[in-house]
Amino acid sequence: ENVEIEEKSSESLQPKAGLLSGIRTVVNSPVVLSICIIASGFEGSMYIFIFLWTPALTHIENQLKQTANELPFGWIFASFMLCCLLGTISFSKLSQAGVSASKCLVGVLALAAVSCLAMAYPHISTSGGACSVQYWGMLTYEFAIGAYYPTMSVLKGQLVPEDQRATIYNVFRLPLNLLVLVNLTAGISAQLSFLVNAILLIVACILQIRLVGRMATM
């Protein structure tokens, strides 16, 4: 019976020890910490975008008072998915051309930051609809999302220790979820949220530029 109790207690301590080990790895490794911050910044901004794109477009259409009908959200979402697919294809073409994933990610983060600035643009075109700066910003952002995931997957595979990968990925989600929660519960406007996203992505882009230099010396 004592042996069984000891086995159960050791099993219950294993997840906690693994989590602490993953946190130590993130904190003690500048490269892994940079990847953690970059991933949290981009994916946090993405989840905020997912929550806000519908009310943002509805607000634009209501201000223009162009139509009493509901926006064609199905077509809009389909256009998002098309741009996402084009982003993934673009990463594949760049990889085949010999462009490294770390350099690709710099461009992806910069493009995403510009896209969020376009979404936060305060003036609304009188033509509205598909001609609005905000909508084109959303399409460009979806393109960046499509390129981001394969790019980040390659970088994580190169930089995150394989034996701790699952634990460290869970550590990534702690600041990500906190970022989304704070943004969505703060009661700020969609325009300001997109501006905050742009700032986060600019910071992530700067960190990635530094990471490219660090990887060149590894």
C-alpha positions in Angstrom: 0.0 0.0 0.0 2.8 2.4 0.8 4.4 1.7 -2.5 1.2 2.5 -4.3 0.8 5.8 -2.4 4.4 6.8 -3.3 3.8 5.9 -7.0 0.6 8.0 -7.1 2.2 11.0 -5.4 5.2 10.9 -7.8 2.8 10.7 -10.8 0.9 13.7 -9.5 4.1 15.7 -9.1 5.3 14.9 -12.6 3.1 17.4 -14.5 4.0 20.2 -12.0 7.7 19.4 -12.3 7.4 19.4 -16.1 5.6 22.7 -16.1 8.2 24.3 -13.8 11.0 22.9 -16.0 9.4 24.4 -19.1 9.0 27.8 -17.4 12.7 27.7 -16.4 13.7 26.9 -20.0 11.7 29.8 -21.4 13.1 32.2 -18.8 16.7 31.1 -19.1 16.8 30.9 -22.9 16.7 34.3 -24.7 15.8 32.6 -28.0 12.9 30.5 -26.6 11.7 33.6 -24.6 11.7 35.7 -27.8 9.7 33.0 -29.6 7.3 32.9 -26.7 6.7 36.6 -26.8 6.4 36.8 -30.6 3.9 33.9 -30.7 1.9 35.3 -27.8 1.8 38.7 -29.5 0.7 37.5 -32.9 -1.7 34.9 -31.8 -3.2 37.1 -29.1 -3.8 39.8 -31.8 -5.3 37.1 -34.0 -7.9 36.0 -31.4 -8.8 39.6 -30.7 -9.3 40.1 -34.4 -11.6 37.0 -34.5 -13.8 38.5 -31.9 -13.9 42.0 -33.4 -14.0 41.8 -37.2 -17.8 41.2 -37.3 -18.8 44.2 -35.1 -16.1 46.4 -36.7 -17.6 45.8 -40.2 -21.1 46.2 -39.0 -20.2 49.5 -37.3 -18.8 50.8 -40.6 -21.9 49.7 -42.6 -24.2 51.3 -40.0 -22.3 54.6 -40.1 -22.6 54.7 -43.9 -26.3 53.6 -43.7 -26.0 52.0 -47.1 -28.2 49.1 -46.6 -30.7 47.7 -44.2 -29.8 44.2 -45.0 -27.2 42.1 -43.1 -23.7 42.1 -44.4 -22.8 39.0 -46.5 -20.7 37.4 -43.7 -20.4 34.1 -45.5 -18.8 35.8 -48.5 -16.6 37.9 -46.3 -15.4 34.9 -44.3 -14.8 33.0 -47.6 -12.6 36.0 -48.8 -10.7 35.7 -45.5 -10.0 32.0 -46.0 -8.9 32.6 -49.6 -6.3 35.2 -48.4 -5.2 32.8 -45.7 -4.6 30.1 -48.3 -2.7 32.5 -50.5 -0.5 33.4 -47.5 0.4 29.7 -46.9 1.2 29.2 -50.6 3.4 32.3 -50.5 5.4 30.9 -47.6 5.8 27.7 -49.5 7.1 29.5 -52.6 9.5 31.6 -50.5 10.8 28.5 -48.7 11.5 26.9 -52.1 13.3 30.0 -53.2 15.7 29.6 -50.2 14.3 32.3 -47.9 14.7 31.2 -44.3 11.6 31.0 -42.0 13.1 33.5 -39.6 13.4 36.1 -42.3 9.9 35.3 -43.6 8.5 35.9 -40.1 9.9 39.4 -40.1 7.9 40.2 -43.2 4.8 38.5 -41.8 4.9 40.5 -38.6 5.5 43.8 -40.4 2.6 43.1 -42.8 0.3 42.1 -39.9 1.2 45.4 -38.1 0.4 47.5 -41.1 -2.8 45.6 -41.6 -3.9 46.3 -38.0 -3.1 50.0 -38.5 -5.4 49.9 -41.6 -8.1 48.3 -39.5 -7.7 51.1 -36.9 -7.9 53.8 -39.5 -10.4 56.3 -38.2 -11.9 57.6 -41.5 -14.4 55.6 -43.4 -14.6 55.7 -47.2 -17.9 56.9 -48.5 -17.9 54.1 -51.0 -17.7 51.6 -48.1 -18.1 47.9 -48.5 -15.2 46.1 -50.3 -13.5 49.5 -50.9 -13.0 50.4 -47.3 -9.5 50.6 -45.9 -10.5 48.6 -42.9 -11.8 45.6 -45.0 -8.6 45.6 -47.1 -6.6 45.6 -43.9 -8.5 42.5 -42.7 -7.8 40.7 -46.0 -4.1 41.5 -45.7 -4.1 40.4 -42.1 -5.6 37.0 -43.1 -2.9 36.7 -45.7 -0.3 37.2 -42.8 -2.1 34.6 -40.7 -1.8 32.1 -43.5 1.9 32.7 -43.8 2.5 32.9 -40.0 1.5 29.3 -39.0 3.9 27.3 -41.2 6.6 29.9 -40.6 6.3 29.7 -36.8 6.0 25.9 -36.9 9.4 25.7 -38.7 11.0 28.1 -36.2 9.6 26.3 -33.1 10.9 23.0 -34.6 14.4 24.5 -34.9 14.5 26.4 -31.6 12.3 24.7 -29.0 13.9 21.7 -27.2 12.1 18.5 -28.4 11.9 16.9 -25.0 10.1 19.9 -23.5 8.1 21.0 -26.6 4.6 20.2 -25.4 5.2 21.8 -22.0 6.7 25.0 -23.5 3.8 25.3 -25.9 1.5 25.3 -22.9 3.7 28.0 -21.3 3.2 30.1 -24.5 -0.6 30.0 -23.9 -0.4 31.7 -20.5 0.5 35.2 -21.7 -1.6 34.7 -24.8 -4.8 34.0 -22.9 -4.1 36.8 -20.5 -3.6 39.3 -23.3 -6.9 38.4 -25.0 -8.8 38.4 -21.7 -7.5 41.9 -20.7 -8.2 43.3 -24.1 -11.7 42.0 -24.4 -12.8 42.8 -20.9 -11.3 46.4 -20.8 -14.3 47.8 -22.7 -12.3 49.6 -25.3 -13.5 50.2 -28.9 -12.6 47.9 -31.8 -10.6 50.7 -33.4 -8.4 51.1 -30.2 -8.1 47.3 -29.9 -6.7 47.1 -33.5 -4.3 49.9 -32.7 -3.1 47.9 -29.6 -2.7 44.9 -31.9 -0.5 46.9 -34.2 1.7 48.0 -31.4 2.1 44.4 -30.2 3.0 43.3 -33.7 5.6 46.1 -34.1 7.2 44.9 -30.9 7.1 41.3 -32.0 8.6 42.3 -35.4 11.5 44.1 -33.6 12.1 41.0 -31.5 12.1 38.8 -34.6 14.7 41.1 -36.3 16.9 40.7 -33.2 16.3 36.9 -33.3 17.4 36.7 -36.9 20.7 38.3 -35.9 21.1 35.9 -32.9 20.3 32.9 -35.1 23.0 33.9 -37.5 25.6 33.5 -34.8 24.3 30.2 -33.4 
